[in-house]
Amino acid sequence: MKITMPKRAGVLPFENRQQAGQALARELVGYAGRKDVLVLALPRGGVPIAFELATALGAPLDVLLVRKLGLRSQPELAFGAIAMGGVRVFDQEILDHYQPTPEEIAEVTARETELLERRDRAYRAGTPPPVIGNRVIILVDDGLATGSTMRAAIATLKPRMPARVVVATPIASVEGAAAISTEADELVCLAQPQPFRSVGSWYRDFRQVSDREVHELQAASAHRRVA
């Protein structure tokens, strides 16, 4: 896997997702103007970053629904992730260390599956999913902690035969980057700080992205391409 780590990505923390997305776009300029590129955001935090990236590259923007499975005691710490199509990915190291019960795993999985399906209906609004085959897919999130969510996203794409899968993120833990090292064709990451702590630690403004903002950015991106 090719890994792009710029020597000077700017001062951490990032101001917000928009600024991080603009910085990330500068590292992916080689994909600008290509007709075979599709930018896929992991909602909701990845969408503002992906919007900046898609705008800079002149590429279409869409979303790929994935939900992390967080521990009851630490919801931000994922023991796994799920994606549409029944894809499930688990982090065995987290499972071994924290030892959630089978009941906890089942409860969290059922809750997140219901939310995943509800958001898929809301975001897609009856439109078919984008064509993946023979395209360069740039998968975008606002950060990689354990990497489980991104691994689930990649797993949904592989059966649809993309030409190349590029994972793009402003920030990642060393462990998160390693987790996808055998899954993606390329990782573009601006920084891998140690100690990592959490994704939100590296943004001054890490407010939650709303469903309304996701819809607005999708519409703005589509309007830009039509114009």
N, C-alpha and C positions, 0 to 999 in steps of 0.2 A: 504494500500500500504506500502510495506517495503521501508524505506529510509535509504541509507547508506551515512553517512557524516563522513569521517575519521577525527580523532582528529588532525592529523598532515599531511596535504597534500603537504607541501612544501611552499615556500615563494612566495607570489604573487608580481608582475604579473608572469605568465608563460613565459618562454623564447620564445616559439613558439608552434604551434599546435603539432609538433612531440613530444616535451618534455611533453606536457600536456597529449597526448595520452598514453605515456609510464607510466606516473603517474596513469592515470585512469586504465590502464591494471592491475596494482598491486592490485587494489581494486576489480577486477573481476576474480581473479585467480581461484575462485571456479568453474568457467565455463570452465576452460581449458580442452582440450582433449575430450570434449563431442561431440558426432556425431550429436546431435540434435540442435546444436547452429548455428545460422546464424547472422552475423554482417551486419547491414544495415546502410549505411551512408546517411545523408542528404547533398546532394551536394550544394555548392561545399566545404564550409568550414569544414564540418564534415568528409570529405574523408581522409585527412591526419591523423586525430585522429583515425578514424575507422581502417585505415591500420595498425597502431601500435597495436591497440587492437586485430584485427584479427590475426596478426602475433604472438602475445604473447599467444593467446588462441588456436592457431592452427585451427582456424575456417574460413569458407569461407566468402568472402567479396562481397557485392553487394551494389547497391544504390537504394534509394527510393526518387523519385522526388516529391518535395514539393516546393511551392513558397509562400513567405509571401506577404501580401498586405500592402504596406507602404503608409503612408499619403503623400500627395504632399509636404506639408510643412516640414515634417520630415520623409524622406523615410526609415530610419532605425527603425522607430516606427511603428509596425504592428497593423493594426486594424483587421486583419484576415489573413487567409492563405488558399491556395487551393492545392489539390493533384490530381493525376491521378484518373480517375473514377468519376469525377464530385464532389468530396468531397470539401465542403466549410465550414470553421470554422471562426466565427467572435468573436471578443473581445468586448462585449457589453459595458464594462466600458470605453474603448478607444473611441468607437463610441459615447457614451453619452457625454464624456468630450470634444472631438474635433469636433464633429458634421460634418463630411464630408458629402457633398451633395450626393444624389443618383447618380448624373452624375459622380462625382469623383469616387465613389465606382465602378460604372459600367466600367468606363474608365480604372482604375487600374486593375480590375479583368480581363477585356478583354486582356490587354497588357500582364499580367502575365500568363494567360492561353495559349496565343500564344507561349510565351517563354518556358513554361512548356512542351508543346507538341513537340516543336522543340528540346529541350534538351533530351526528352525521346527518340526520334528517334536517336539522336546522341549517347547517352550513351548505349542504348540497342542494337543498330546496328542490329536489326532484331532478336535478341535472346529473348527467352521467359522469363518472370519474374520468379524469384526463387519460389520454393515451400515454402509456409508459414505454412500450416496446420500441427499441432502437433509438431511444432518446437519452441525452445526458441529463440525469436527474440531480439537482442540487438540493439536498435535504438541509433544512435550516432550523435550528433551535437557539434559544437565548443562552444555553449553557449545557455542558455535560457534567453530571455529577457521577453517578454510577455507570451511566451509558446504557442502562436497560431500555429506556424509552426509545433511544435512537436505534438500538439493535432490533427492537420490535418493528420499527418503521422500515428498516432495511429488509427485514424478513417478509414484509408484505409486498415489497417491490420485486424481489428476485424472481418469483414465478412469472412475472409479467415481462421479463427479458429486457431490462434497460440496457443501453449500450455502455453506460458508465454511471456509477453512483458516487457522488461527491458529497461528503458531509461538511457543512460549513457552520461554524459556531464561534462567537467571540471569545468564549472562555471554557476551559475544561480542566477537570482534575487529571492527574497523570493516570489514575486508574480508569477514569471514564474514557480517555483517549485510547488506552490499551484495550479496553473492552470491545472497541469496534475495529481494532487494527486488522483483524482477519475478515471483517464483514464488508467494509467499503473499499472502493478503488482509490479514494483520495480523502484525506482529512485536511481541511484548512481551518486553523485555529489561531487566534491572535495571541493567546497567552495561556500558560498552564502554571499558575502561581502555586507555591507551596509555603505554608499549609493552605489547603483549598477552602476549607470551612463549608461554604455553600455558594450556589450560583448568585444569589441575591447580594452576597457580600461584595461583589465586584461591580455593582451599579449604584450610583448615587440615587437615582430614581428607579425603583424596581416595583412600582405600583402594578397591581393586577390589571391585566388586559381584559376588557369586557367583550362579551359576544357582539355588542354593537360596534365596537372598534374593529373587530375582525371583519364584520360585514362591510363596514365603510372602506376598509383598506382593500378588500377584495373588489368592491365596486370601483374604487378609484383606479386600481391597477387595470381592470378590464376597460374602463373608459379611456385610460391613457393609450392602450394598445389600439383601440378602435380609432381614436383621434390620429 
